[in-house]
Amino acid sequence: MTDLNINLNDHKTLTAWMRSESKKMLSKRYKQTHMAEDMGVSDAMMSRFMRGHPVNEKFINKWFDFFVSSSCGVLE
């Protein structure tokens, strides 16, 4: 089991933090499509999330599983 503490400022939501962490993982070589595939979600769902549209709880769970297990998920 992994413990994860997330400290958000007054104006930042959890999903906004998730989006910023996702953007940090992306590069010219590792694109949003690759991340979606690694997470086991559709490209459309990942695009919806990255544009700020609502996503379901299943997506959120998959995102956290991916983030915690990812070697590039460096927490600040």
Summary of the structure (lengths in Angstrom):
residues: 76
radius of gyration: 12.0
end to end distance: 19.2
largest distance: 33.7
contacts: 154
relative contact order: 0.16
helix: 54%
strand: 0%
